[in-house]
Structure formats: structure tokens, C-alpha cells
Amino acid sequence: MTTQLQLGVLGQIARHVKDVARSEAWFKDVLGLKHLFTFPSRVGDLAFFDCGGTRLFLSNERGDEPGEQNVLYFTVPDINVSFAELQGRGIEFVDAPHMIFKHPDGTEEWMAFFKDCDGQMLGLMSQAKA
């Protein structure tokens, strides 16, 4: 008898940072993410945020500079509004919102990229009906 495995949505994404306290403040105060909890562990403080049902887990388990990491993409309803809001909070974008792809039904995929307080890449993504 075989069962077919069905994975659910991503539950958590880990991100290594230089300084958990500084990154916790940046993700909470600058990006406005909902802080869930922070607690000490044998490897240092661990901070958790809610990103629409997926937890973002910040740590400095390696105790050194974080290496290059995967890009975290935040879905927003209107990329131009979110872009302007984050610029107003002092975030410098690598590029302005731009269309990445247009689907056959006319739906457009838009993205804009910026860096976190450690210089790691983050992205905004949005879909627009043409």
C-alpha cells in the first residue's frame, strides 16, 4: 500500500543574520513584520516573525558573518504603494518596480528589490491584472 505524500505550505524560513537584536528591530520597525517571539538558545537569541502564516526565523547560529542567502520575496497587493511606503521608511531599493513577466491572460508579474540591514537581498512581488 502506498500513500501519496502531499506537502503543505512552507511553515518556516530560516535566515542567518549578523546581529539578531539589530535584525529583529529592523524587520519589526522598518518592514513592519509581526514579531511573534524571541528566546535565548545555546547558540544565541532566536527571533520569529509572521509572514502571512509562514514564520521567518532569524538566528546567528554560525556566530559569524552571514553568507549569501536566498532572496525572500514578500507578496504585496500594490507594488507601487509598498515601494513608496518602504522608501519613506528609509529603505533604498536596488531597482524600481518593474514587470518581470506577462501571462497569456494579461496578468503581469511585478518585482522590486532591496537589501536588509545585513545587505542581504529581499524582494517585493505583486500581480496586476492588465
KOLFIDO-707543 format. One line per 3 residues: number of its first residue (from 1); their letters; for each residue x, y, z of N, C-alpha, C. Coordinates in steps of 0.05 Angstrom, whole numbers, m for minus. Each point is the difference from the previous one (the first is absolute). Layout:
REM KOLFIDO-707543
NUM) a) X,Y,Z,X,Y,Z,X,Y,Z ~ ...
//
This chain:
REM KOLFIDO-707543
1) mtt) 17,m23,0,m17,23,0,18,25,0 ~ m5,18,m18,15,25,m2,m19,23,5 ~ 10,19,15,m15,25,3,14,22,m15
4) qlq) m15,18,m10,12,22,m16,6,23,19 ~ 25,8,2,8,21,18,m10,27,m11 ~ m12,16,17,m8,27,m8,11,20,20
7) lgv) 20,15,m9,13,20,17,m18,24,1 ~ m1,13,23,m16,24,4,16,25,m7 ~ m10,23,9,14,25,m4,26,0,16
10) lgq) 18,17,m7,25,2,16,m8,11,28 ~ 11,m13,20,m7,8,28,20,20,11 ~ 25,m1,m9,21,17,11,23,2,m19
13) iar) 12,24,0,24,5,m16,21,11,19 ~ 24,m11,0,22,9,17,17,20,m15 ~ 9,20,15,18,21,m12,21,5,21
16) hvk) 26,m3,m8,22,6,17,6,29,m2 ~ 4,13,23,5,29,1,25,5,17 ~ 12,24,m3,24,7,15,m7,4,30
19) dva) m22,14,5,m7,7,28,m31,m3,2 ~ m9,m20,16,m28,m6,1,m16,24,11 ~ 10,13,21,m15,23,12,m3,23,m21
22) rse) 21,6,m14,m2,22,m20,m19,m9,m23 ~ 3,m24,m9,m18,m10,m21,m29,m2,9 ~ m4,m8,25,m27,m1,11,m13,27,m1
25) awf) 15,21,9,m11,27,m1,m5,9,m29 ~ 18,m6,m18,m3,8,m28,m25,m13,m13 ~ m3,m26,3,m23,m14,m12,m26,9,12
28) kdv) 0,7,26,m24,9,14,m6,29,m5 ~ 20,18,4,m5,28,m1,1,12,m29 ~ 18,m10,m16,2,10,m28,m19,m14,m19
31) lgl) 1,m27,0,m18,m14,m18,m28,m3,11 ~ m3,2,26,m27,m2,12,m10,m29,2 ~ 18,m20,1,m9,m27,3,m10,m5,28
34) khl) m19,m18,4,m10,m6,26,19,m18,15 ~ 11,10,22,19,m15,16,m16,m21,17 ~ 8,m25,m2,m14,m21,14,13,m4,28
37) ftf) 26,m6,0,14,m4,25,30,m1,m4 ~ 15,4,21,29,m2,0,8,m15,25 ~ 19,m18,m2,9,m14,24,29,m7,m3
40) psr) 14,m3,23,28,m8,m1,3,m30,m4 ~ 22,m7,m13,6,m28,m4,30,m3,5 ~ 10,m25,m2,28,m4,5,18,13,m22
43) vgd) m12,7,m22,15,13,m22,m6,30,m2 ~ m15,11,19,m7,28,m1,m30,4,m3 ~ m8,25,m1,m29,6,m2,m11,m9,m27
46) laf) m25,m8,1,m15,m8,m24,m25,17,m1 ~ m5,12,m23,m23,18,m3,m18,m11,m22 ~ m27,2,4,m19,m10,m19,m21,21,m7
49) fdc) m7,1,m26,m20,19,m10,m20,m15,m16 ~ m24,11,m2,m21,m11,m17,0,14,m27 ~ 1,m16,m21,m1,11,m28,m24,m14,m13
52) ggt) m24,9,7,m24,m11,m12,m3,m30,4 ~ 7,m9,24,m4,m28,7,26,m17,m2 ~ 21,11,m12,26,m13,m1,18,15,20
55) rlf) 14,m15,17,17,13,19,28,6,m12 ~ 10,24,5,27,7,m6,16,m3,25 ~ 21,m16,m1,17,m7,23,27,12,m3
58) lsn) 8,19,18,26,13,m2,18,m11,21 ~ 25,m6,m7,19,m10,19,28,7,m10 ~ 19,m3,17,28,2,m7,14,m25,11
61) erg) m10,m23,m9,10,m26,10,30,m4,m6 ~ 9,11,m22,28,m4,m8,19,18,15 ~ m11,21,12,16,19,16,19,17,m17
64) dep) m6,2,m26,17,16,m17,m17,16,m20 ~ 13,11,m19,m14,15,m21,m18,m19,m16 ~ m25,8,m6,m17,m17,m16,11,0,m29
67) geq) 0,m24,m12,8,m1,m28,m24,7,m18 ~ 5,m3,m26,m22,6,m19,m23,m19,5 ~ m24,11,0,m24,m16,6,m20,3,m23
70) nvl) m21,m16,3,m22,1,m20,m15,26,4 ~ m12,10,m21,m16,24,1,m27,m6,13 ~ m9,16,19,m27,m2,11,m18,19,m16
73) yft) m22,m10,m11,m18,16,m16,m26,4,17 ~ m7,26,4,m24,6,15,m22,8,m20 ~ m23,m13,1,m22,6,m18,m15,24,12
76) vpd) m5,19,m18,m15,24,8,m22,5,m20 ~ m23,12,9,m22,5,m19,6,20,m22 ~ 14,21,7,7,21,m19,30,7,3
79) inv) 16,m8,m19,29,2,3,9,30,1 ~ m14,17,m15,8,28,0,m6,14,27 ~ m22,m7,12,m7,11,27,21,m10,20
82) sfa) 6,m26,0,19,m12,19,28,11,m5 ~ 7,4,m24,26,11,m7,3,28,12 ~ m21,17,m4,1,27,11,0,0,30
85) elq) m15,m17,13,m1,m2,29,27,m8,11 ~ 13,m20,m11,26,m8,9,22,20,m5 ~ m2,14,m23,19,22,m5,m3,21,22
88) grg) m25,6,8,m5,19,21,12,m8,27 ~ 4,m26,3,12,m11,25,30,m1,m2 ~ 12,11,m22,28,1,m3,13,m23,m15
91) ief) m16,m18,m11,11,m23,m15,8,10,m28 ~ 25,m7,m7,10,6,m27,m3,m25,m17 ~ m14,3,m22,m5,m22,m18,22,m3,m20
94) vda) 6,m25,m8,19,m6,m21,m11,8,m27 ~ m27,m2,m3,m13,7,m24,m29,8,6 ~ m12,14,m19,m28,8,3,m18,m24,m8
97) phm) m26,1,8,m18,m22,m8,1,m2,m31 ~ 1,m25,m9,1,m5,m29,m14,m26,m6 ~ m11,m2,m24,m14,m24,m8,21,m21,m8
100) ifk) m4,m24,11,18,m23,m5,m11,m17,m22 ~ m27,m3,0,m12,m19,m19,m29,7,m4 ~ m11,m5,m24,m28,4,m5,m12,m27,m8
103) hpd) m19,m9,15,m14,m26,m5,m18,3,m25 ~ m6,m23,m12,m18,1,m24,m28,13,6 ~ m9,m1,25,m26,12,6,3,30,6
106) gte) 24,11,m3,5,28,5,10,7,27 ~ 0,m18,19,9,5,27,30,6,m1 ~ 8,21,14,28,8,0,13,m7,27
109) ewm) 24,m10,m1,16,m6,24,20,24,4 ~ m2,13,22,17,23,6,18,m5,24 ~ 25,10,0,19,m3,22,16,25,4
112) aff) 10,3,24,20,21,7,17,m12,22 ~ 26,8,0,19,m13,18,14,21,18 ~ 5,m8,25,14,17,20,16,m18,18
115) kdc) 16,12,18,17,m16,17,m8,5,30 ~ 4,m21,16,m6,2,28,24,14,15 ~ m1,1,26,21,14,15,27,m14,m1
118) dgq) 1,m25,m10,25,m14,m3,9,0,m29 ~ m15,14,m18,7,1,m28,m10,m24,m16 ~ m18,m16,12,m10,m24,m15,m25,9,m15
121) mlg) m4,m12,m24,m21,7,m19,m27,m8,10 ~ m20,18,m3,m28,m5,4,m15,10,m24 ~ m24,m11,m4,m15,9,m23,m29,5,7
124) lms) m13,18,m15,m29,4,0,m10,m13,m25 ~ m23,m13,1,m12,m11,m24,m30,5,1 ~ m11,4,m24,m28,6,m2,m10,m8,m27
127) qak) m25,m7,m2,m13,m5,m25,m19,22,m7 ~ m2,7,m25,m19,21,m9,m15,m11,m24 ~ m26,4,1,m16,m8,m23,1,23,m20
130) a) 7,m6,m24,3,20,m21,m27,10,m10
//
